[in-house]
Amino acid sequence: MARRVISVEARDEFFDLVCAGMPLSVAAQLVGVSGDTGQRWWRHSGVMTLPAQTGARGGLPGTAPVRCPGEGTRRRALTSEDRAVIAAGLTSGWSHAYIGTKIGRDRTVVWREVNRNRGPDGSYIGAVAHRAAHERRRRPKAFKLVENQDLCERIAEWMDQGWSPKLIALVLAADHPRGSMDRVSHETIYQALYVQTRGRLRADLHQQLSLQRPRRRHRTGPRCGGSTPYAEAFKIGQRPPEVADRAVPGHWEGDLLIGAASGSAVGTLVERTTRFTILLHLPGRHDAESVAEAMIREMTKLPEHLRRSITWDRGSELAEYRRIQLALDAPVYFCDPRSPWQRGTNENTNRLLRFWLAKGTDLSVHTAEDLQRIADTLNRRPRPTLDLQTPAQRLNQLLTQAA
């Protein structure tokens, strides 16, 4: 028995009818195919899930004929006619740039449209793409953290390990395809944390954020700190350009994390290229002599090509910088007065470390082994600035290349 050939026109007519609101089975019957064939066509289009239908002759819930999304707004959205031209152009082998000239849009608009609305087999159907765009614009949208309890538990587990909402969102985006219900933005997580009716995260989970705030606040400018004059020391403006662009590894930034009543402290050192972190154990005191001894002890464990320079704030704890320079054969640069933000890599890392070394707590209770465990945990944490690699992986790559 010869296999019946379905024309392209009949298939396109089927999609036009379904996207206009006609039940799938009725549209299939009108173009002369079976309901199973219609279901297969729609499933292979792969752009959107068909909403539940109200009956044999009912349309999609609340579906009047689809108007152009965004019509009349300042930024013109693609119309059904635009998408029909795109579909015809792709069939004819036109480039995205040429299609863009035909519809009066930039080639990047065409590229995004095709990649957003094509099916698993790479096909692009104008009517289906237009209907999918209309469905994505519906408001209000369902909040993903209301029903997805498994995702809530994963987010809570990561936050208990000190991960930020931004990092969690990036990891979910890397692990799941676009459109997955297991993929949320960092803003969605923040809304679930601060507006309890918006999700099912634990009510106390905001305490795992670096600032532990129970509510959101407006951003403020950088804090101003004290300064100590270093008349003969190198200034941050004297650092070579390779430090600023992170082109060469081995340049470090450091500071102290102060504990309760300034009676305890932990030294922090961060490598600018890899974000690898070293914690300095300072039991009992954190004067200039103690900091110099701890820094020399830890940094001499590194190969020479990974200790090219150190940048520090103008605190009195580094008054013996000459001794450090001589022992490590690396210059020490100091920030400008009241400008600790100039060591941005270290400032950001200190904020992450506050998850374990909270403000107002006695940091002297942490042993050298405790600090090593904290540093190892942070160095095994994926970092967005490293394309979700870990600092330990990046440092290991450098050591392997050198070997």
C-alpha positions, 0 to 999 in steps of 0.5 A: 500500500502506497504511503500517503504524501501530506503536502507542506501546505496542509501541515502549515494550515494545521498549525495555523488552525491550532495556534488560532485556538482550534482543538487539535483533533478538529484541526487534524480532521479539517486538513485530512489527517488522523488525530495521531498524526496531528499529535505527532506533528505538534509534539515534533514542533517542540516549542510549547506544550499544548494547553488543556482543551475545553472540548471537541469544539472548544478552543484553547482556554482564553484564546481569542485570535492571537494579536501581535505581542507588544503591538503598539509599544515602543519596542516592536515585537515580531508579528505573525507575518514576520515569523511567516517570512522567517519560516519561508526564508529558512526554507529557502536557505536565506541567511539571518541577515538577509531575512532581517532586511526583509522584515526590517529587523537586525540579524540578531533578532532573527537569530534569537527568534529562530533559536528560541522557537525552533523544534528539536529537529531544528525546524521552525514553524511560524505559526507555532513560534508566534503562539509560543511567544504569545504564551510566554508573555502571559501574566501573571506567570506561575511562580516556580518555587511554589510547587517544585519542592525538590528544587526548593530542597536543592536550593536550601542545601546549596545555601546551607553550604554558603552558596549565593542565589546568583551562583545557584542560578548560574549552576542551574542554568548550566545544568538544565536547558532553557525552559526547564522548571528546574531553572530559576533566576537569582531574583526568584530565589530572593523573592522566595526568601524575602516574600514568604508567600512567593515560595516554599523555601525555609523561613530562616534561610535568609540567615545563610546569606552573607549579610544575614538580613531579614529584609532587603535594603537599598545599596549604599556606597563603599565604606570608608575605613581608617588609613595609615601613612606609608610614605616609602611604600609602593602605591597601588597606582604603581602596579604593572598593567598585568595585575589589573587585567589578570593576564599573569597569575601570582598577584595576591590581595590581602586583608584581615577579618576582624572578630568580636571587639577587635580581639581576634582576626583571621588573615585572608589572601586571594590570588587575582587570576584564580581566586584561590584563597589562603587563610592565615591563622593568627591565634592570640594577636594580629599585630604587624609581627604576627601577620608578617610571620603568618604570611611568610610561612604560608606563601613560601609554600607556593612556587616563585612564579605564583607570588609576584606581588601583594596588595593590601589595605593601609592597616597598621597590621602590615607595618613590617611590609619590608620584611615581607617583601624581602622574604618573599621577593615580591613587592607589596602595594598599598591602596589609596587612603580610604579606598579598600574597594581597590582590592575588589577581589579580596573584598568579595572573597571576605564577604563570602568567608563571612558565611563561616567567620561571621561578624561579631563572633570570636574568630580565635576559636577556629584552629588552623585545621578549621581555617584550612577546611574553610579555605578548601571548601571555598576553593572547591566552590564553582565561581561565575567569574571562572566559568563555573570552574573552581579556584582549586581547578584553576590553580591546579592547571597553572601548577600542571602547566608549570611542571 
